[in-house]
Amino acid sequence: MSTVKESVEVKVPVHTAYNQWTQFEEFPKFMEGVEEVTQLDNTHNHWTTKIGGVRREFDTEIVDQLPDERIAWRTIGGDTQQMGMVHFQRLDDTHTRVELVMDVEPTGAADKAASAVGLIDRRVKGDMRRFKEFIEQRGEESGSWRGRVSPA
């Protein structure tokens, strides 16, 4: 399993950054290779990605969610295996550090090669930079879900 870690400082309050991250269906606007995310319920999402010409569909489950602090997920079913957590740290009234940590299990030769040359790391770094641009340009969240999901 390959671990990817990236953080950005965004010029919005912590609740704004957190609230925007709960809007999973907006992810294609700043995540390269993510074609669509369909929110099935409060804890399940269906993803369609196309990376390096390979289209994949998989489901994720939110396993821990605490407003303004963290969201953790894992894939369920399918051949894509990953888990991760995004942390939100209030720096002051108008700045937040957003840190993403993901564990990804490359499947197949193409995924293993992409991981070996650092493609996953670069993609996540770009996605976090694009999230920063996205939320700072908006200045406010497009929606929110502030429910609590407790780990099992």
Backbone torsions as a table, in degrees:
resi	resn	phi	psi	omega
1	MET	NA	139.5	-178.3
2	SER	-105.8	132.3	179.2
3	THR	-103.1	132.3	179.1
4	VAL	-120.5	133.9	-179.9
5	LYS	-137.2	130.1	179.6
6	GLU	-151.1	145.0	177.1
7	SER	-138.0	154.0	174.9
8	VAL	-138.1	152.7	172.1
9	GLU	-102.3	124.9	-179.6
10	VAL	-112.0	146.1	-177.5
11	LYS	-93.3	64.0	172.8
12	VAL	-147.3	157.2	176.2
13	PRO	-63.0	157.6	-176.8
14	VAL	-57.9	-40.1	-178.2
15	HIS	-65.8	-31.5	178.5
16	THR	-69.2	-46.7	178.8
17	ALA	-61.9	-46.7	180.0
18	TYR	-61.8	-50.0	-177.7
19	ASN	-57.2	-41.7	-179.9
20	GLN	-64.7	-38.3	-178.6
21	TRP	-65.6	-22.9	178.0
22	THR	-77.2	-6.1	-179.5
23	GLN	-93.8	72.1	-171.9
24	PHE	-58.2	-33.7	-178.1
25	GLU	-68.7	-11.4	176.2
26	GLU	-87.7	-9.8	-175.6
27	PHE	-53.9	-37.8	179.4
28	PRO	-59.6	-17.6	179.7
29	LYS	-73.6	-18.5	179.3
30	PHE	-136.4	-5.1	178.8
31	MET	-106.0	114.5	179.5
32	GLU	-64.5	134.8	177.7
33	GLY	87.9	-11.3	177.1
34	VAL	-91.3	113.2	-178.8
35	GLU	-85.9	-39.2	-177.1
36	GLU	-159.3	142.1	170.5
37	VAL	-127.6	124.4	177.9
38	THR	-111.4	120.7	178.7
39	GLN	-81.3	117.9	-176.8
40	LEU	-85.2	-38.0	175.6
41	ASP	-161.9	-167.6	-175.9
42	ASN	-63.7	-20.7	-176.1
43	THR	-125.3	1.3	-177.0
44	HIS	-128.8	137.3	178.2
45	ASN	-132.9	147.1	174.2
46	HIS	-110.0	126.3	-175.8
47	TRP	-110.0	143.0	168.3
48	THR	-125.0	120.7	-179.8
49	THR	-124.2	156.7	172.9
50	LYS	-141.2	107.6	-176.9
51	ILE	-128.2	125.8	-179.2
52	GLY	59.1	33.6	179.0
53	GLY	80.7	-1.6	-178.7
54	VAL	-103.3	118.7	178.5
55	ARG	-92.0	134.6	177.7
56	ARG	-133.4	148.4	171.7
57	GLU	-127.1	136.9	179.8
58	PHE	-157.0	165.8	179.2
59	ASP	-113.9	148.5	174.9
60	THR	-124.2	155.5	177.7
61	GLU	-126.7	128.9	174.1
62	ILE	-76.2	124.5	-177.1
63	VAL	-109.5	-13.4	178.6
64	ASP	-158.7	126.7	179.2
65	GLN	-148.3	121.4	179.2
66	LEU	-129.0	113.5	-175.1
67	PRO	-49.0	136.0	178.4
68	ASP	66.5	8.1	179.2
69	GLU	-125.8	-52.5	-173.9
70	ARG	-162.2	156.8	170.8
71	ILE	-138.7	125.3	178.7
72	ALA	-121.3	144.2	-178.1
73	TRP	-143.3	169.3	172.1
74	ARG	-149.9	154.4	174.8
75	THR	-79.3	151.9	175.9
76	ILE	-131.6	133.9	-178.5
77	GLY	66.9	-179.5	176.5
78	GLY	68.9	-177.6	-177.5
79	ASP	-100.8	-0.4	177.1
80	THR	-91.9	123.4	-178.6
81	GLN	-120.0	116.6	176.4
82	GLN	-156.4	160.4	172.3
83	MET	-148.4	156.4	-178.9
84	GLY	-169.5	174.7	177.8
85	MET	-148.2	140.3	171.9
86	VAL	-114.5	128.8	-179.5
87	HIS	-107.8	144.5	177.4
88	PHE	-121.0	121.2	-178.8
89	GLN	-119.8	119.0	177.0
90	ARG	-69.3	123.9	177.0
91	LEU	-96.4	-40.5	172.4
92	ASP	-162.8	-168.7	-175.0
93	ASP	-62.5	-22.2	-175.3
94	THR	-127.1	10.4	-179.7
95	HIS	-135.7	141.2	-178.4
96	THR	-138.0	139.0	170.1
97	ARG	-95.5	127.7	177.8
98	VAL	-113.0	118.7	-178.3
99	GLU	-119.5	127.8	179.8
100	LEU	-112.1	128.8	174.9
101	VAL	-125.9	123.4	-179.4
102	MET	-129.2	141.2	169.5
103	ASP	-110.3	120.5	-175.7
104	VAL	-121.7	132.1	175.5
105	GLU	-101.3	104.5	179.2
106	PRO	-62.7	133.5	177.6
107	THR	-117.4	134.4	179.5
108	GLY	81.5	163.2	-175.3
109	ALA	-64.3	-40.5	-177.8
110	ALA	-64.9	-43.3	179.1
111	ASP	-65.0	-41.0	-179.7
112	LYS	-65.7	-39.7	178.1
113	ALA	-66.8	-42.2	179.1
114	ALA	-61.8	-40.9	178.7
115	SER	-66.2	-42.0	-177.1
116	ALA	-63.2	-34.1	-178.4
117	VAL	-94.9	7.6	174.8
118	GLY	82.3	16.6	-179.0
119	LEU	-63.6	-40.2	-179.8
120	ILE	-63.3	-44.8	178.2
121	ASP	-58.6	-45.9	-179.1
122	ARG	-65.7	-38.5	179.6
123	ARG	-64.0	-45.9	179.9
124	VAL	-64.1	-42.0	177.9
125	LYS	-58.5	-44.7	178.1
126	GLY	-65.0	-41.0	178.9
127	ASP	-62.3	-40.9	179.7
128	MET	-68.5	-39.0	176.3
129	ARG	-63.1	-42.0	179.4
130	ARG	-68.6	-33.7	174.9
131	PHE	-62.1	-44.8	178.7
132	LYS	-56.2	-50.4	179.5
133	GLU	-61.6	-42.9	-178.2
134	PHE	-60.3	-52.0	-175.5
135	ILE	-74.3	-35.4	179.3
136	GLU	-68.9	-37.4	177.9
137	GLN	-67.5	-39.4	178.4
138	ARG	-69.8	-43.0	-178.2
139	GLY	78.1	-11.5	177.5
140	GLU	-150.9	159.0	-179.5
141	GLU	-75.2	154.5	178.4
142	SER	-86.7	-6.6	-179.9
143	GLY	171.5	-174.4	178.7
144	SER	-161.9	157.4	167.5
145	TRP	-139.9	117.6	-171.9
146	ARG	-112.7	24.1	177.9
147	GLY	-72.0	163.0	178.1
148	ARG	-105.4	130.1	172.3
149	VAL	-117.2	118.7	-178.3
150	SER	-95.3	139.7	178.2
151	PRO	-63.3	146.1	-179.6
152	ALA	-72.1	NA	NA
